[in-house]
Amino acid sequence: MLWAIYCIDRPNSGPLREQHLPAHVKYFTDNQSVIFFAGPLQSDDASTDTGVLYIVNVKDRATARAFLENDPLHSGGVFENCRITRLRKGRFFNPSLGDTH
């Protein structure tokens, strides 16, 4: 099952995010077998990360919650709020539209 996990950072949490970023990257590398997509949310001018969107393939909401809670950005207090929603498989139309910057 696919689960979308949408997290918004606490205000002014940039330094805290930077502190936990190496452990966060390692966590993702270690768990890439369940990650369909992951990427930072950003301000309109792309100057600041403001949260993160994950799409994970796990068996249930509890497992999606555990995935989130074990992310060092979450356990490190970076996120102000997070939402987990089941996601039905859709269509992936045009990979070239992805922002590469």
Number of C-alpha atoms within 10 A of each C-alpha: 14 21 24 20 21 19 23 19 22 16 10 10 17 14 10 16 23 13 15 18 15 12 14 19 14 13 16 16 11 10 12 13 11 15 17 13 12 15 11 15 17 14 11 8 6 10 8 12 17 21 23 18 17 20 22 25 19 16 11 12 15 11 14 24 15 10 19 21 13 13 17 21 26 20 12 16 15 25 21 13 13 16 12 17 13 16 14 10 9 6 6 6 7 7 7 7 7 7 6 5 4
